[in-house]
Amino acid sequence: MEEQLITSDTAKLAKEKGFNLRISSYYDLITKEFEIDGYTWYNKNEDELKISAPTQSLLQTWFRDVHGIHVSSWCNGSGWGWEIEKTNGTSIACMDIDGDVEGTEPESGMFKSYELALEKGLQEAFKYLKND
């Protein structure tokens, strides 16, 4: 058993929305290069080359403690889903089980694991952050 890091896509969303805790895990974007007028350039700004890669648990805590949003994963006989609530118990969003959500099983509309469902819930939670 080990802690699950968020995906690089979720890490990019977190950075865009203000997650800036310095942690030891990160996604290294140094391989990102671009071409202008036939010359290859590399991004040299180290801060732009690294994106924090927290565990799902740490990002859950950040949502809860900083933004008052609780993200959870739940299960039933068909698989795993996610839910988002305010910390006062007010429901914000719950996974719609319709079978066509990316990453879910076509037969049940559910995720295969707790971690997959939680990851999607974390990604969805960014939609509910207030723009400061």
Secondary structure as UniProt FT lines:
FT   HELIX           8..16
FT   TURN            17..18
FT   STRAND          26..28
FT   TURN            30..31
FT   STRAND          33..36
FT   TURN            37..38
FT   STRAND          39..42
FT   HELIX           46..49
FT   STRAND          50..52
FT   HELIX           56..67
FT   STRAND          69..76
FT   TURN            77..78
FT   STRAND          79..86
FT   TURN            87..88
FT   STRAND          91..94
FT   TURN            102..103
FT   TURN            106..108
FT   HELIX           114..125
FT   HELIX           126..128
//
